[in-house]
Each structure stands twice: as structure tokens, then as C-alpha cells.
Amino acid sequence: MQATRVLTGITTTGTPHLGNYVGAIRPAIAASKLDDVDSYLFLADYHALIKASDPDLVAQSSREIAAAWLAFGLDPDITHFYRQSDIPEITELSWILCCNAAKGLMNRAHAYKAAVQANEEAGEDPDFAVTMGLFSYPVLMAADILMFNAHDVPVGRDQIQHVEMARDIAQRFNHHYGEVFTLPQAVVDDDVAVLQGLDGRKMSKSYGNTIPLFGTPKQLQKSINKIKTNLLEPGEPKDPDTSAVFQIWCAFASDSERASMHQAFLDGIAWGEAKKQLFERVNDEIAPAREEYERLMANPQEIEAVLLAGATKAREKSAALLAKVRQAVGLRSFA
Ligand code: TRP
């Protein structure tokens, strides 16, 4: 049986946080260990340039994210783990796809539309501060996906549209030039929690409400103590279903631990106590990776070597596919 190619990219803006761990790192590493999965996990550092203009931040974030994935047990021998910017075939394919992707399709992309809408509301020119990078973001993402003929693309809900655009672009290309690309599909796993942040909204760097994955146990404890709660006193029953403390607990706990924390809320557990237990549970899961993360961060040349080897392995595939694409569109040798 042919393995399913599963591909996902991680934009390298920001420091890895608990939401990244629960929503992406943990499930992707688990999936990469399945026999029938051929996985492609990469640092989307070209995508980072769309959002981040601070070079040191982009560089630092790439390093932290790579170290985090490796520290949690990503095995580069059984996956393709690489930096997008180490695969020149991706930018080349991106241009060729640009010449096939309808501008009208890109006009409908959520991220671009949101930027235009914000400008209009502010009375600005609709394209104020909109770069070609932002506008073409879905084409670059299509190149990421189609480059490796991915079947499944695990993403959060906000990215479904982009995967559908990749599929549209592939379909249009295949129709015109012959069957070159596999048609990808977005996979949204409802069992994977979208973690709540300190303020109860989705944990996200853009909301500034994250709990960083690494740092000292004390820092983790401090972050957890900042999760917003209400003023209910110890002994007063608390609603687990509206509490970020309980929601994050559930992402780390076993079924029976969930049930007992649920009961503890109804019985009026003190917020301080609930947070203390949450800290201990989260810390237990993270502690083994913390040491390895620190070691890798202190040895960046080791991370670099892993990524370069990953790029070499990935480029065997991307170079072969790009040769096919060039042939298909008429960029051919005269000899
Ligand atoms: N745009 C995605 C995000 O912000 C990251 C990404 C880039 C990606 N290329 C990809 C995800 C290809 C899946 C497949 O989350």
C-alpha cells in the first residue's frame, strides 16, 4: 500500500507556545510515527517574511521552533523536516503557479480581504500596506503543498481556504498541461484542541495571550497563574465549561483526570489550587523536552545540520517534480 503523504508548514514568527504544542507539534509527531504516513514538516520561513519584518526575530523564531520540534521527539530519519527557504524549487514553482492562478481567486483569500476591509474601515486606500507577499500568500502555500504531491494537509480552520485554493490551482494546471500534481485535501482534526489563551480567546501570538512552552518551571508557573479567572471564592462551585484553566487541563489530562477535575470544579476547588495542579500536569509533560530544547538552543550547528540533511532529502523529490513541471510548461532544454 502506498503511504499517505502528509504535509504541514509552521510559520516562523514567534516563540513556541502551549497552543502550538497541543494543536500542531504533538499531533504531527504522533502522526509521523504511523507506518502508513510519509510526513513532511517544514519551517515556513518565506511565509514568515509576510508578517515579520524584523530579521533577528525571524531568525530566532526559526531556531526556537526547529529546536522545539526536535526536542519533542520529531525523528528526522522517518520524516522530511526542512526549512522552506532551503528548497529553491519552491520559489520557482511558486512563480510558475502564479502564472496559472487566477487573480480573482486571490482576491477572495481571507487574509487579504481582512487587510482590505480594515483599510476601508480606517478610511485608508484599500491596498494600504498590502504587499505582494500577502496577496500571493496562497500561491506560495500551494507551491509548498504541490511540490511534494501531498495528499493530506492537517491545518487549523483558518487555513482550509488556502488548501482549497491549492487544490483549485493544481486542478487548473493539470487540466491545461496534463496530470502533474496530486490534488491535496485539508484535514481538520476535531479531536485536536484549539487551546484557549490567558484571556480565554484562542491562544495566539497575535492576541499576546500565550503561555510559552519553554523557560524555567517557575516561568511556566507564573504564566499559568496569569490565566484569567473570575472572583469566585474557594468552596464556591465553578463552571468548568467556561474556564480556560479547565480547557487547558483537558488538553493534557487522561479521561479520568478530566472527570475528577470536572468534579473538583463543581465542588468549588480554589483557583489557586486548580492552577497549581494544571502547572504540575503541564510541567510533567514538558519537562523531559525542556532539557533537550536548551541543549539544542546552545548548539545551533546541530539544528542546522539536521535541517540541511532534511533539505537534501526533500530536494530529491522537489527537483524531480520541478523537472516534470518545467517540461510540462515548455521550459525545455534545446539539446
Ligand atoms: N500558512 C500556514 C499557517 O499560517 C503555514 C503554512 C505555510 C502551511 N505553508 C503551508 C500549512 C503548507 C500547511 C501547508 O498556519
Residues whose N, C-alpha, C, O or C-beta is under 5 A from the ligand:
A	BS01	LIG	L7 T8 G9 I10 T11 A44 H47 M141 D144 V153
